[in-house]
Amino acid sequence: MNPAAVKEDEISEILTHEMAHVKQHHSVDVLLAEMVSICCWMNPFAWLLKREVRLNLEFLADRKVMEAGFATKSYQYHLLGLAYNHKYGLSNNFNFSHLKQRIIMMNKKKSNAAGHIKYALFVLPAFALLVAGNISCSQDASQTEDAKDEVVAPVSPEAKEAPADSTAKEEVFMVAEQMPEYPGGMKEMLKFLQENVKYPENAMKNNVQGRVIVQFVVEKDGTPTEFKVLRSVDPDLDAEALRVMKAMPKWKPGMQKGQVVRVKFTVPVSFKLQ
């Protein structure tokens, strides 16, 4: 990652996250999960287990970031910003994570000792069912003449859906099943910003640069509303970022359970002097 392209605190968050994976030897967990899926390839639960192992490792790394003293909300907005800004897609794996589950986990309270015992009582029978299911699948395969030619596709688990109730249509979602989309996609939005952002003269004279993060709500009809600056750099840069964002056309609205919903969206606007 180009260190000049992001702020120092964001680089520190990424390094803390990745070093947690290194220091806790998460590669061992990943390799073990891969071996289980290879040996139990006919059992769909083996593939589910591999996915959950990887997700749990992200939970552990996120917790280390929180314990290091970084602000939880700022870190979450950073994750969302990277997920919907492909500029850093080749530099880290935030884009491929289950962000919704990770954000929910970060906002949960830590379980007490009684909770740990409860989870242990659930995990042991679940593991026994996994082993028994694999043995059963293997026996069935050995009794079938054409078992060698049969391919059993792994079951892809459905993403957990955001809770909804009778007031969901007025609720503002942080993450929806289908996120809002700028007309033409992210490339067109970046093009719009490049063509419309005008560097404030005062900021240029004072050599002020940085990245302003703007949050807004995409309404059901696609209209962007409720603009606010989440991360400020300079009053002039903040004002210019808000001016340009407010001039955006209507978006394709977000969807949840087949229904159009209001969704919050975060966009970074970069100001960099050549």
N, C-alpha and C positions, 0 to 999 in steps of 0.2 A: 504494500500500500504506500502510495506517495504521502509522506508525513506532512507535506505542505498543503495537502488537499483537505485535511480534517483538523479539528481542534485537538489540542493536547489531551484534554480530559477524555475525548472519545477514543483516542489511541490507547490511553491507559486502561479504559474499560475493556477494549478488545484484547489487549495483552494479558490483563488479569484473568479474563475468561479462558483464553487459550492456555495460559500457564496452569490453570486449575486442571485442565484435561491432562497436561503433562505430568504434574506432580502427583496426581492421584492415579496415574497409570491407567487411564481410561481405554487405551489401546488394547489392553488385556481383555477387558470386558467386551469390547467390540469383536475381537478375534474369537472369544468363547461363544458369543452369540452366533457368529457366522458358522462355527463348527457345529453347533446344535442344529441350525437350519439345514446344514449339509447332511448330517446324519439322520435327521427327522424330516427330510424334505417333503414327505407325503403328508405330514401333519400340518394343517394350516395354522395351528396354535404356535408352532415353532417360528413361523414368520411374524406372527403377532408379538411373540416374545422378543424377537430381535428388534422390532420397532420400538417396543417399550423400553428395552435396555438403552437404546440410543437416546430416546427422549429423556430418560432418567439421568443420563450423563449430562445432558444440557441443563437439567434442573440443578444438578450439583455444581456445575460451573457458574450458573447464574447466582447461586447462593454465595459462592465465594466473592463474586463481584459486590453483592450486597454487604457482606461482612467486611469488605475492604473499605467501606465508607462511602461508596458512590450512591447518589440519590436514586431511589427506586424508580420514581416517575421519569426522571431524566433518562435513565438507562432504557426504560421501556420505549420512550419516544425515539431514542437512538435506534433501537432494534427495528421499530416500525419504519423509521426513515430509511434505513439500509435496505429493508425488504422491498420497499416501493421505489427505491432509487438505484437503478442498475449500475451506477457509476462504479461501485465497489464490488460488484458481483463476483469478480475473479479473485478477490483478496481475502474473503472470509466466508464462513458457511452460515451466517445469520439468515441469508435468504432462503435456505433450504430447511429451516427449522419449523417446528409446529409452534408458531409464535403465540397463537391464542392460548394453547395449553400452558406455555411457559409464563405468559403474563398472568394467567389465573393462578398458577402455582406461586409466583412471586408475591401475590397479594394475599395468600393464605397464611393463617397463623400456624406456628410450629406445633406439631402434635406432641402431647405429653407422653409419659411412660405407658400409661394405660392404652393410649392409641397405638403405640408400637406393638404391644402384645396383641391387640386386635388384628392388626395387619399381618402379624406373623401367623396367627391362627387361620387367616384366609390364604396366605401364600402357600403354606405347606400342602393343604388339600389341592390347591390349584396345580402345584407342581406334580403331585401324584396323578392327577387327571391327565396332565400333559404326557407323562411317561406311559400311562395306560393306553391313552389314545394312540400313541405312536406304535405300541406293540400290536394293538388291534388292527391298525392300518397295514402294518407289515405282514401280518398273518393273512389278511384278505388279499393282499397283492400276490403272495406266494401261491395262493390257491387259484389264481386267475391265469389262464394260459397266455393271454396277450398282455399281461401286466407290464412287460418290458416296453411295449409300444405305447402305453397309456401315459399321458402327461397330465399331472394334477397341478393346476395353476394355483399359486398362493393366493389366499383371500386377502384382499386389500381392505383394511378396516376403514370405516367411514369416519370422517372427522367429527369430533364432538360438536354438537350444535349449541349455539349460544342460547341461554334460557330465554324463553318468550312467554308472555302472558297476554291477557286481554288488552293491555295497554301498550303492547309492543309496537303498534303502528306509530305511537308518539315517542317512543324511546329512541335515544341516539346511541347507536352501536359504535363501539371502538373498533371491533373486528366483526365483519359479516361474512357469510358464506361466499358471497360474490361482492367484492369491494368495488366502489365507484371507479369509473374509468374516464379519463380525459378523452375527448373526441380525437380519435386517431392514435391513442396510446401515449405512453410516456415520452416517446421521441418527439411527438408533436407538441407536448407540453413543454419540454426543454427548448424546443425551437421557439415557442411562443415567448418563453421567458427571455431567451437571448435577443429576440427582436424587439421586445418592449421595455426591458429594464434599462433605465438611464442612470448612469452613475452620478450621484449627487456631487455637485461641484465642491461643496464644503468638505465632504468626506474625501474627495480626491485630493484637495489641497493639503489636508491633514494626514494623508496616506493611511486612511482608515479602510480596512477590509475585513472580511469574515463571512460567516454564513448565518443568515437569519432564518429561523425555523418558524413557519406560519402554520397555524391550525385553523381549520374551518369545517363547517358542516355541509355535506352535500344533501340537499333536501330531496324529497320524493320525486320532484319534477326535474331534478338534476341541477337546480340553482345552488351555487355556492353561497353560504351565508355564515354569519357569526364568526367573522375573522378575528383572530387575535395572535399576537406574537408570543410564542412559547420560549424562544431563546433570542434575546436581544443582543445586538452588536453595537449599534450606534443609533441615536434617534433619527438621523437622516436616512440611514440604510433601512431602518425598520419601517419608516414611512413609505419609502420607495417600494419595498417589498409588499406592503399592504396595498399600495396603489395598483401595482401590477396584478396581484392576485385577485383583487376585486373586479378587474377588467376581464377576467376569464369568461369564456362562453359556458353554456350549460354542459354539465357532465352526464355521462350515462350513470343513473343512480345505482346504489347498492341493492342487493337482494338477500333476503333471509327467509328460508322455508317457502320459496316461491313468491314471496311478497316484497314489494318495494319498501325500503326502510330508509330512515335517516342515518347517515354514517359520518363519523368524524374522520377527517383526512389530514395528514401532515405533509407539508412540502418544504424542503430546504431551498432557500434562494441564496445563491453564492455571489459574493461581490469580491472580485480579485483584480488588482491592478497589474497590468502587464509590465 
